[in-house]
Amino acid sequence: MARDKLITLFMCGDVMTGRGIDQILPQPCPPTIHEPYMKDARGYVSLAEESNGLIPKPVKYPYIWGDALEVLAAMAPDLRLINLETSVTRSDKYWQGKGINYRMSPENFPAITAARVDFCSLANNHVLDWGYAGLTDTLRVLDKAGVKHSGAGEDLAQAQIPAVFTVEGKGRVLVFACGCPSSGIPADWGATASRAGAHFLPDLSRATVGRLAGLIGKVKRPGDLVVLSIHWGANWGYSIMPEERRFAHQLVDEAGVDVIHGHSSHHVKGMEVYRGKPIIYGCGDFINDYEGIHGEERFRGDLSLMYFVSMDPESGRLMRCTMKPMQMRQFSLHRASTRDEMWLRELLNREGQKLGMGVVQENGTLVLRWQGEIG
């Protein structure tokens, strides 16, 4: 199929623009945070500067995206999907006892729209960090900015509603979002008929697959592409649990999901193509303030990938997947070095061998190869 008939999605992992990132932007929240080891969000800026040099604060809103903006312009995806892992609020009513509370100033939200983001998943373990007032503020800011979202709402019905996009001349894309306890989402953050919160999946059972199939079946039309953006799994480690893989396959077989956009891991994990459907188990963090924090360096959490997934809307099958390696440095995204690109290639091939896929390098791009590949 001609590429101009394909629907290309840009996807990345966690965009964590709260805390230290918020502090370098023009209109930050007060820096006070409530962590056992850090009481001032500016401390994370200092850690980053100690590692890689001074950050020219305040930075302009596009700064945090760095070289990613040029990549996005060149690739020209039809839709840009992220997991927004922060509350967007100035509320001071933080969720007590959680330990880590992310927020970014609503006035700094142009840092998100600078990348022309189309969709934010909100089903994650930071969306309620600043309470129900913070969630309400977040929803209001996104709606005012015209950025579609799913995965959290003022009640369960709103949290479950997908974002619906019409790609002119190509078809519709439905994006649902949900999160699991394995990612650290507290069970009492789950939205109910009478309580705001996240679209929380209590387990990965067949009954849960059935509930998602019911939600999808109510809105999916022939020719629609369905993306499920799911926050799941531990922060560190490459293992993909058997129940996660089984659940992903059941979502394809029984719920009509075409693309699984998985996130939560702080580093890139493996991916597979199952019956022509891409499953990204963990995109890795994309933007965060972890620079200078020590302890898990072997996972190279500073490295990330920009995923460009091209789907045939007629068959719902993956036609091409390319990945652009990036590195977070001085709180800005930079193209990864050749050495780091090779490191990511080796990682994806090592982990992908278990899942029937691999990658090849082509001029600063990693190209997915999988069993049963078309073309």
Protein Blocks (a to p, Z undefined) as FASTA:
>chain_A
ZZklpccddddddddfehjlmmmmmbdcdfbdcdfkbcbfklmmmmmmmmnopadddddf
klmnmmmmmmmmmnopabdcddddbdddfbfbdcehklpacdddfklmmmmmmnopabdc
fbdcklmmnojklmmmmmmmmmmnopacehiafbfklmmpccddddehkbccdddddddf
knopafklpccfkbgcddddfbfcfklmmmmmmmmmmmmcghiacdddddedjfbdjbdc
fklmmmmmmmmmmnopabdcdehiabdcddddeehiacdfbgopfbdckeopahjlmnop
mbccdddddddfknopafbdcddddddeehiacdddfklmmmmmmmmmmmmmmnopacdd
eehiacdddehiaZZ
